[in-house]
């Protein structure tokens, strides 16, 4: 069973379908029927309009057996100068089959490796973000009976236009066992010294951990990336089975991402198929105001996808990262603003601890 897709991911032909504004049910032969200014079937309903504050919009409700192969979304990142966190105010939610709780409940931007309510270029294997805010996901998402994808708006104003497409295949059946796709968001606005930040916890059953996105806003001076990423597997308590060597090492970098510029350390961004550091900024360019400048605590976004090197667990998994920095005086414990997304597959029958997302005020960047 190939969790990440190819032409014959399940060894059989499927029936290709797509859901978007032009065909909201994905029915065969029912696409592009709406009438617009150019007439019937001529770009009559390309997007959802005026998504209301507090609303839940069903983007897809697919009945049957199948696999979602691709999701594309684009939306404005702000509705006014002061309401500029659309990508954190919109929540992407996914529910598979007869599960009681969502398997995915993540702010829209963070799901696509764009934290802080700000898009950036991402050129990875499962997630691609291209101009301008073209959000693409290629994680394979199987389901036996039903797949629901919802958009929850906690934005203050109506969102004027939301474009999306969900590409999937229907099958007569899927081979046993089915591994369901999951993603979980977490944040600590100020981490605790000497206490590791939790990326994922409360997962029980058999599964495969496939990725991490971290959005880090540094609140202290000096180098921030000495914290080690730890994977506690199958009953590990005090110490993990897998422990890395540093945060920038975990995403494939080294030596502080330093450029060769003499006399001054300058971090370099990059984006590759399985690991990257695509975003750095110390300026809030989402909004302008006549009475303050755009300086802000430096923001850094990074990802690591464990697709060629998956992390398997048989019973349970917990993932953490330390907050440790480096200065002229050596290593020191830090406090920073950290948020993250964990991506994993879990075999049917597994259990997770469901924790609703915090209110939007607690999700906003500083």
N, C-alpha and C positions, 0 to 999 in steps of 0.2 A: 504493500500500500504506500503510494507516494503522497505525502501530506502537502507537498509544495507544487504539485501540478506538472503535467506535460501533456502531450497530445492524447495519450491514452493512460490517464492517471489510474484508472481502475480496470484496465485491460478490456474495455468495451466501448462501443460508441454510445454517446449520450445525445439528447435532444437539446440543442442550444436555444436559450431564451435570454431576454434582457428586459429589465424593468427600468423605466425612467418616466419623465413627465409625458412623453409621447405614447407610452404604453404602460400605465401604472400597474397592470395586473400581469404583464408578461405573456399574455395569451398569444398563441400562434395566429399570425395573420391579422393582428389587431394593433399594430404599431402605426404611428403617424396619421391617425384618422381625424384629429381635431382640426377645426377650421381656424384660420388666422387672417391677417390682413391681405395675404396673397391668395387666399382661397382654401378649400378643403384639402387637407393633407400636405399643406405647404408651411411647415414650421408653425403649427397652430398652438402647441403647448410644450415648449422646450424646458420649462422649469416650474417649480413651485413658487408662488408669490405670496408676499405678506404673511410670513409665518409669525403667528401671534405670540406675544410673551406668555409664558406659562403653558403653552400648548405641547401636546405630543402628536407628532406626525408619523404615521406608518409609511415608511419608505418602501417596504416590501413585506408581503405576507404570502409566502410560497407554500403551497400544500403539495405533498408528495415526497419523493426521495430524490436527493440531488446533491450538488456541490456548487457553491458560489466560488467563482474563479477570479473575479476582478470587481473592484468597486472604484468608481471615479466620482469625485465631488468637487465643486467649486462654489464659493460664496464670498461676499464682501467681508473684509476683516473688521469693519466698523460701520456703525450707522450714524454716528455724529462724532465730533471731536472728543467729547467726553465719554462716549459709549463705544470703546475701541477694543473690546475683548470678545468679539463674536466667536473666535475660535476656541475660547475657553467657556463661553456661555452656552454653546450648543453641545449637547451630550449625545454621543452615538451609543446606542444600546442594541444588543443582539441576543436573541433567545432561540435555542435549538430544541426542537421536538417538544416534549412535555415538561421541560424543566420549569421549576417554580420561579427561579431567580435568573437574571440575565447572566450570560457567560461573558459578555462584554458590556462595560459601562464606563466610558472614557470620554473626557472632553475631546471634541472633534479634532482640534489642532494637534494635541498631544498624541492621539492615536496615529497620526501621520507624521510623527517625529518633528512637530512644530510647536514647541512650548511657548509660554509667555504671551499667547495670543498673537504671535507673529510668525508668518510663513518664512521658510528658507528653502533653498534648493537641496533636495535629497535625491541621491542617485544610487539607491540600494536595490538588492534583488527583490524583496517583498514590498518595499515602500518606495514610491517615487513621487517627488513634488517638483513640478516644473512651472514655468511662468504661465499665467500669473495666478497662483494658488490652485494649480491643477493637482488635486490630491488623489493619488492612486495607491491601491492596495492589491497585492497579488497573493496574499495568504489563501490557501485552499481551505474552504469552510464546508465540511460535509454535514448532511442532516438526513435522517431517515423518514420523518413524517411531516415536518414543518420547519420553516425558517422565518423568523420575524426580525426585521431591522427597523428600529424606531429612531426618530430624532426628537429630543426633548429640548425645548427652547427656554432658557432661563435668562435670556437677554431682555434688557429694559424696553426696547423698541421692537416693532415689527421688523423682521428681516425681509427686505423687499424681493430678493430673488435667490433661490437655492437650486442649483443645477446638479443632477446626479444621474448615474447609470450603474446598475447592478447586473453583471453578466454571470450566468449560471448555466449548468447542464442538469437535465432531469435524467434519472436512470430508473430501470425497473427495480433494482436493488443495489445495495452496497455490501461489500464483503465484511465479515466480522474480523476484528472488532472495529467499531467506529471510534475515532479519536476526535473529540469536539474542540474547536478553536476557542480560546479564552484570551481576554486581555483585561488587566486591572490597573487602575490609576491610584497613585498615592501621593501625599504631600506632607511635609513638615515645614511650615514657614520659618521656623528657627529650630534647627536640630539641637539635640542635647549632647554636651561634651561627654566623651567616653562611652556613648551609647550608639551602636550602629544604626543607621537608617534602614528601615525595612522596605525592600522593593516588593517582596511577595511573602505571604505567610497564610496559614490556614488551609492549605491545599492537601487533600488526602486521596490516595488512589494511585493508579499507574498513569504515567504521562511522560511528555517530552517538553522540556523548556527550550524555547526557540528564539527568545530575544528580549532585549532591554533597551528602553529609551530613558535617558536622564536629562532633565532640565535643571541646571544648577545656577542659582544666583548667589554669588559670593558676597558675604556680609563682613568679612574680615580681610585684612591685607595679606599680601604675599601669596606664594604658590599654594594651590588648593587641592592638588590631585594625588596625594599620597595614600588615600584611603583604599583599602583592599576590598574587592568584591568577593563575597563568600557564598557558597552553595552548601546548605545543610540538607543531606539526602538520607531518606529511609531510616529515620530514628536518630540522626545526629543531634546531640544536645549542646554540649559546651563548645565543641570545635567542629568545623565543617570538614567535609570530604574534599571539597575544591576551594582553594583560597588563592586569589590572584596576587599581584605585586603592586598594584596601584590603579587609580581610576583611569588615567590616560593610557596605561598599559592594557587595560581591559578592552578599550575601544581601538586597540591596535597601534596607538601612538607610543612615543617615548620622549624622554628628556623634555617634558613640558611643552611639547609641540613647537619647540623653539625654532625660529627662523635663523638663517646664517648671518643676519644683520649684525655687524660688530658693535659691541658696547651696549646693546639694548636687546632684552628678551621680547620677542613678539610672537604670540601664538598664531599658528597657521591652521586654517580650517581645511577640511577635506571631506570627500564623500566617496565611498567605494561600495561594491556590492554587498558586503557583509559587515562592515564597520565604518564609522565615520564620526567626525566632529564638524558638522556642517554650519553651526551657528555660533557666532560671538558678537556681542555688542554691549557697549557701555552707554548707549544712547537710546532713548525712547522716541523712535521716529514714527510711532503710530498717531501721535497727536502733537499739536503745537499750542502754546498759550503765551499771551503777551507778558505775563508776570513771572514765568519761570523758564529756565533753560531745559534742555532735554537730557541732562546727565542723569544716570541711574546706576545702581549697583550692577557690575558686569554680569551679563547673562550668557550662559554657555549651554548648548544643546549637543548631545552625543548619543550614538546608538551602537549596539553590537547584536547581530543576528546570528544565532547558533544553528545555522542550517547545514553547512558542511560539517559542523562539530556539535551536534545536538547533545543536550544534557538529559539523560534518561533518569527517571525515578520510578521506583516500584511501589512505594508506600506513601511517601510525603515529600514535600520540598519547602524550604525556606531560603530566601535570597536576601542578603543585606549588603550594605557598603559602609565602610568607616568614613568618618569625617576627620581626616588628618592632613595637615599642611606642612610646608617647609619654609624656613627663613634662613637668614645668615646664622642664626643660633640653633639650627637643627629642626627636628620634627616637633610639631605641636598639635594638640587637639583643637579642632575648629568648631564653629557654629555657622551654618549657612542655611539658605532657603533651598530645599531640594524637593523636586517632584519627579515622578517616574511612571513609566508604563512597563508592565511585565507581560510578555506574550508567551503562551504555552498551549499545548494540546493535551487533553485529558481523556482517558478511555471512559466510555459510558459506564455509569455506575459509581464514578468518583464523587467525592464530596468537597465542597468549598465553603469557607466562611464568607457569607455575603455581608458587605458593609456599604450602605448607600453613600453616594458622594456627598461631601460637605456642601453647605450653602455656597453660592457663587462668590460671595464676598471673601470666603476663605480660600477660594481657588484663584482669585485674581493675582497676577504678578504684583510685586511691590511697586 
